[in-house]
Amino acid sequence: MQNLDVSKTVDAWSSLANKVYVPHSEEEYRQLVSLLNSLIDEVGENESHTLASLMEIVGVLIKNYEDEHVCELAID
């Protein structure tokens, strides 16, 4: 198992924390969808692309939000 260097992780995460998060509002959800669209444009279907795992993570965050709020989205 790889040891986590917390100080390096903090530095790296600081630049992403305002872009990758669990959405709690429709606005945050829309921002993640926009990010996912940008990642799709960059990564395409290249599973070995450096950003492929980030694209997958953002997709999971979006899906989880949709699973919990699909009725709310349909009503708006």
Buried (B, 14 or more C-beta within 10 A) or exposed (E): EEEEEEEEEEEEEEEEEEEEEEBEEEEBBEBBBEBBEEBBEBBEEEEEBEBBEBBBEBBEBBEEBBEEBEEEEEEE
